[in-house]
């Protein structure tokens, strides 16, 4: 439920950004396609990319209208022309990607003038015990128990990944987003007692 609420929040932001019109959206590090399919159900055309081939293969097995998936590392550059998308969405990619600044720069290239970026980044580790306690203190035991359905599988998944995680604070995240050519429009803590920071940014080269 907390994760589905987060996806609904993202879909609502994109609807507000463009007054409900259908968008061409790039889902960065799409995994098995949960976010891409959720946004497609809202009427958008979504391209999901991920550098992990077997995740893309799994995503492609669940074909949905308005969604395509590609195996690609955004930070290495893509074959999409400049301005191919109206918006990009990145859920917690900057925490694990070895080249986060290159990823942001390519995201910027692929957006049209006035395009939108919805970027979420963990500001601290998603530790099961600490996050459970934080959610319980803020939202009660029921919400904390519901959070375990996301926390426990994530903890297992993270244990088998080989990477050096980074947890940028809000000021650092804003600097990196601005350096890539974006203006921060909105920024706030979200998800499981503020585990993540959500940044809604727009390209800095044109008004909507």
PADODREN-83229 format. One record per residue (C-alpha): x, y, z; residue number from 1. Coordinates in steps of 0.1 Angstrom, whole numbers, plus 5000, padded with zeros to 4 digits. Layout:
BEGIN
+------+------+------+------+
|    X |    Y |    Z | bado |
+------+------+------+------+
|    X |    Y |    Z |  NUM |
...
+------+------+------+------+
This chain:
BEGIN
+------+------+------+------+
|    X |    Y |    Z | bado |
+------+------+------+------+
| 5000 | 5000 | 5000 |    1 |
| 5027 | 5026 | 5008 |    2 |
| 5044 | 5019 | 4974 |    3 |
| 5011 | 5021 | 4955 |    4 |
| 5004 | 5054 | 4972 |    5 |
| 5038 | 5067 | 4961 |    6 |
| 5030 | 5057 | 4925 |    7 |
| 4997 | 5074 | 4927 |    8 |
| 5014 | 5106 | 4940 |    9 |
| 5038 | 5105 | 4910 |   10 |
| 5009 | 5100 | 4885 |   11 |
| 4991 | 5130 | 4902 |   12 |
| 5022 | 5152 | 4898 |   13 |
| 5025 | 5144 | 4862 |   14 |
| 4988 | 5151 | 4856 |   15 |
| 4991 | 5184 | 4874 |   16 |
| 5023 | 5193 | 4855 |   17 |
| 5006 | 5191 | 4821 |   18 |
| 4970 | 5196 | 4830 |   19 |
| 4961 | 5160 | 4824 |   20 |
| 4973 | 5157 | 4788 |   21 |
| 4989 | 5124 | 4778 |   22 |
| 5027 | 5125 | 4780 |   23 |
| 5057 | 5107 | 4765 |   24 |
| 5074 | 5094 | 4796 |   25 |
| 5108 | 5078 | 4801 |   26 |
| 5110 | 5054 | 4831 |   27 |
| 5146 | 5052 | 4841 |   28 |
| 5158 | 5019 | 4857 |   29 |
| 5123 | 5005 | 4851 |   30 |
| 5130 | 4971 | 4866 |   31 |
| 5101 | 4947 | 4859 |   32 |
| 5079 | 4976 | 4847 |   33 |
| 5056 | 4983 | 4877 |   34 |
| 5060 | 5021 | 4874 |   35 |
| 5058 | 5021 | 4836 |   36 |
| 5025 | 5001 | 4836 |   37 |
| 5010 | 5023 | 4863 |   38 |
| 5017 | 5054 | 4843 |   39 |
| 5004 | 5038 | 4811 |   40 |
| 4971 | 5031 | 4828 |   41 |
| 4969 | 5068 | 4834 |   42 |
| 4969 | 5073 | 4796 |   43 |
| 5006 | 5081 | 4790 |   44 |
| 5030 | 5065 | 4765 |   45 |
| 5059 | 5051 | 4785 |   46 |
| 5093 | 5038 | 4775 |   47 |
| 5111 | 5019 | 4803 |   48 |
| 5149 | 5013 | 4802 |   49 |
| 5171 | 4994 | 4825 |   50 |
| 5207 | 4983 | 4824 |   51 |
| 5199 | 4949 | 4839 |   52 |
| 5189 | 4926 | 4810 |   53 |
| 5170 | 4900 | 4829 |   54 |
| 5148 | 4926 | 4845 |   55 |
| 5139 | 4940 | 4811 |   56 |
| 5132 | 4905 | 4799 |   57 |
| 5107 | 4900 | 4827 |   58 |
| 5091 | 4934 | 4820 |   59 |
| 5087 | 4925 | 4783 |   60 |
| 5068 | 4893 | 4793 |   61 |
| 5039 | 4914 | 4807 |   62 |
| 5030 | 4934 | 4776 |   63 |
| 5007 | 4964 | 4783 |   64 |
| 4992 | 4989 | 4759 |   65 |
| 5013 | 5021 | 4758 |   66 |
| 5045 | 5006 | 4772 |   67 |
| 5077 | 4995 | 4757 |   68 |
| 5109 | 4983 | 4774 |   69 |
| 5145 | 4985 | 4763 |   70 |
| 5178 | 4972 | 4777 |   71 |
| 5201 | 5003 | 4780 |   72 |
| 5222 | 5023 | 4804 |   73 |
| 5210 | 5059 | 4803 |   74 |
| 5243 | 5072 | 4816 |   75 |
| 5262 | 5057 | 4786 |   76 |
| 5240 | 5076 | 4762 |   77 |
| 5211 | 5065 | 4741 |   78 |
| 5200 | 5066 | 4705 |   79 |
| 5168 | 5086 | 4712 |   80 |
| 5168 | 5120 | 4696 |   81 |
| 5170 | 5152 | 4716 |   82 |
| 5137 | 5161 | 4732 |   83 |
| 5121 | 5127 | 4727 |   84 |
| 5101 | 5128 | 4759 |   85 |
| 5079 | 5152 | 4779 |   86 |
| 5088 | 5137 | 4812 |   87 |
| 5112 | 5113 | 4829 |   88 |
| 5107 | 5094 | 4861 |   89 |
| 5136 | 5080 | 4882 |   90 |
| 5128 | 5060 | 4914 |   91 |
| 5159 | 5057 | 4936 |   92 |
| 5182 | 5052 | 4906 |   93 |
| 5207 | 5078 | 4918 |   94 |
| 5213 | 5059 | 4950 |   95 |
| 5230 | 5029 | 4932 |   96 |
| 5240 | 5041 | 4897 |   97 |
| 5278 | 5045 | 4894 |   98 |
| 5274 | 5076 | 4872 |   99 |
| 5245 | 5096 | 4885 |  100 |
| 5255 | 5129 | 4870 |  101 |
| 5258 | 5114 | 4835 |  102 |
| 5224 | 5098 | 4840 |  103 |
| 5209 | 5132 | 4849 |  104 |
| 5226 | 5149 | 4819 |  105 |
| 5212 | 5123 | 4794 |  106 |
| 5178 | 5126 | 4810 |  107 |
| 5180 | 5164 | 4804 |  108 |
| 5190 | 5159 | 4768 |  109 |
| 5160 | 5136 | 4761 |  110 |
| 5134 | 5161 | 4775 |  111 |
| 5117 | 5187 | 4754 |  112 |
| 5120 | 5224 | 4765 |  113 |
| 5098 | 5228 | 4795 |  114 |
| 5099 | 5190 | 4802 |  115 |
| 5096 | 5175 | 4836 |  116 |
| 5117 | 5152 | 4858 |  117 |
| 5103 | 5134 | 4888 |  118 |
| 5133 | 5121 | 4908 |  119 |
| 5132 | 5102 | 4940 |  120 |
| 5163 | 5094 | 4960 |  121 |
| 5167 | 5076 | 4994 |  122 |
| 5182 | 5100 | 5020 |  123 |
| 5191 | 5071 | 5043 |  124 |
| 5193 | 5033 | 5041 |  125 |
| 5160 | 5014 | 5039 |  126 |
| 5169 | 4995 | 5071 |  127 |
| 5141 | 4973 | 5081 |  128 |
| 5142 | 4978 | 5119 |  129 |
| 5148 | 5016 | 5118 |  130 |
| 5122 | 5022 | 5090 |  131 |
| 5096 | 5001 | 5108 |  132 |
| 5101 | 5020 | 5140 |  133 |
| 5099 | 5054 | 5121 |  134 |
| 5067 | 5044 | 5103 |  135 |
| 5051 | 5031 | 5136 |  136 |
| 5060 | 5063 | 5154 |  137 |
| 5044 | 5085 | 5128 |  138 |
| 5016 | 5064 | 5113 |  139 |
| 5009 | 5036 | 5138 |  140 |
| 5014 | 4999 | 5140 |  141 |
| 4991 | 4990 | 5111 |  142 |
| 5010 | 5011 | 5087 |  143 |
| 5043 | 4998 | 5100 |  144 |
| 5032 | 4962 | 5094 |  145 |
| 5020 | 4971 | 5059 |  146 |
| 5054 | 4986 | 5052 |  147 |
| 5071 | 4953 | 5058 |  148 |
| 5056 | 4940 | 5025 |  149 |
| 5080 | 4964 | 5008 |  150 |
| 5108 | 4965 | 5033 |  151 |
| 5116 | 4928 | 5036 |  152 |
| 5118 | 4920 | 4999 |  153 |
| 5138 | 4951 | 4993 |  154 |
| 5163 | 4942 | 5020 |  155 |
| 5168 | 4908 | 5004 |  156 |
| 5172 | 4923 | 4970 |  157 |
| 5197 | 4949 | 4982 |  158 |
| 5217 | 4922 | 5000 |  159 |
| 5225 | 4906 | 4966 |  160 |
| 5235 | 4937 | 4948 |  161 |
| 5271 | 4947 | 4943 |  162 |
| 5273 | 4985 | 4945 |  163 |
| 5284 | 5014 | 4967 |  164 |
| 5251 | 5031 | 4978 |  165 |
| 5250 | 5069 | 4982 |  166 |
| 5225 | 5089 | 5001 |  167 |
| 5226 | 5125 | 4990 |  168 |
| 5210 | 5151 | 5013 |  169 |
| 5185 | 5174 | 4999 |  170 |
| 5209 | 5203 | 4992 |  171 |
| 5233 | 5179 | 4973 |  172 |
| 5204 | 5165 | 4953 |  173 |
| 5192 | 5199 | 4943 |  174 |
| 5228 | 5209 | 4932 |  175 |
| 5231 | 5178 | 4911 |  176 |
| 5197 | 5183 | 4895 |  177 |
| 5205 | 5220 | 4888 |  178 |
| 5239 | 5212 | 4873 |  179 |
| 5222 | 5189 | 4848 |  180 |
| 5201 | 5218 | 4835 |  181 |
| 5170 | 5217 | 4856 |  182 |
| 5151 | 5241 | 4878 |  183 |
| 5137 | 5225 | 4910 |  184 |
| 5099 | 5232 | 4911 |  185 |
| 5089 | 5212 | 4942 |  186 |
| 5108 | 5191 | 4967 |  187 |
| 5096 | 5172 | 4997 |  188 |
| 5102 | 5140 | 5018 |  189 |
| 5079 | 5111 | 5009 |  190 |
| 5075 | 5073 | 5014 |  191 |
| 5077 | 5054 | 5047 |  192 |
| 5083 | 5082 | 5072 |  193 |
| 5103 | 5104 | 5048 |  194 |
| 5127 | 5077 | 5036 |  195 |
| 5129 | 5093 | 5002 |  196 |
| 5132 | 5129 | 4988 |  197 |
| 5110 | 5136 | 4958 |  198 |
| 5121 | 5163 | 4935 |  199 |
| 5099 | 5177 | 4907 |  200 |
| 5121 | 5196 | 4883 |  201 |
| 5117 | 5212 | 4849 |  202 |
| 5142 | 5219 | 4822 |  203 |
| 5157 | 5253 | 4826 |  204 |
| 5155 | 5265 | 4790 |  205 |
| 5119 | 5273 | 4785 |  206 |
| 5085 | 5279 | 4799 |  207 |
| 5056 | 5255 | 4796 |  208 |
+------+------+------+------+
